[in-house]
Amino acid sequence: MIDLQGKVAVVTGGSSGIGLATVRLLLESGADVALCGRDRQRLDEVAAELVQAFPSRRILARTCDVLQPGQVAHFAQTVQSELGDATILINNAGQGRVSTFADTDDASWENELKLKFFSVIHPTRAFLPQLEQSEYAAIVCVNSLLAAQPEPHMVATSAARAGVMNLVRSMATEFSSKGIRVNGILLGLVDSGQWRRRYEQREDASQTWEDWSGSLAKRKNIQLGRLGRPEEAARAIVFLATPLSSYTTGSHIDVSGGVSRHA
Ligand code: NDP
């Protein structure tokens, strides 16, 4: 495990699922961590648990909607004044949209494209001056395998994800002269808030999570036969966020359990 003592990491959408697992792993590695989300109650609950579990770390949990540039700028200022300059930025906040081409109207397209692009653009812009101060800086964008392997039932999410994968490569090139690495991960299906919410709405209430997610894995042709765990995504994120991957930029790690059909 790498020692991140004295480093400040920022995780958007750090109050649940993959973001929260990443926050925990960064804290375990010694970093001070700032996290944001929109739901204050959930943030407060998570922050209380984290402070208890990691009493020697500095933890900053703030409400911030990554689609609101003013809120993101304020969050960045708060991080800088309370923790110091961020050296790691994890652009994780977001969710997917289930809809086909036939049932996606213009407003839904605009919302989805806005969410996927600006959840990366706003935090990156706001934290860039801080990241530039470090020789150690890295940005990781949490993306989906849909970027490379679109699914017709998630048409807008797939197209937006492909755009973000392209954006990661452009930012990696542009920021290389500032010493900032930019990479992404391509997720398959990971057990988190999104899937737990779909499980709660299952047709057959007698199905356990194991049965429900096992048959989902079979239907989706996941080679490892199960959904991923948030910690498994977090390990790939932390690898890309630290000098463990010091010679890697503009690239993506597949964390899909072998569901990818692309090399
Ligand atoms: P969760 O629903 O468990 O967590 C999402 C987090 O993002 C929450 O903390 C949520 O907090 C926050 N969030 C959502 N929208 C915003 C916003 N506008 N501003 C700030 N925070 C926001 O989902 P996951 O952990 O599964 O998802 C993490 C990322 O991984 C997402 O981008 C998702 O699309 C992506 N992903 C997940 C996959 C999976 O199978 N789980 C597959 C492919 C991609 P709050 O609601 O309080 O704002």
Residues whose N, C-alpha, C, O or C-beta is under 5 A from the ligand:
A	BS01	NDP	G13 G14 S15 S16 G17 I18 G19 C36 G37 R38 D39 C64 D65 V66 L67 N92 A93 G94 Q95 G96 V142 N143 S144 L187 G188 L189 V190 S192 G193 Q194
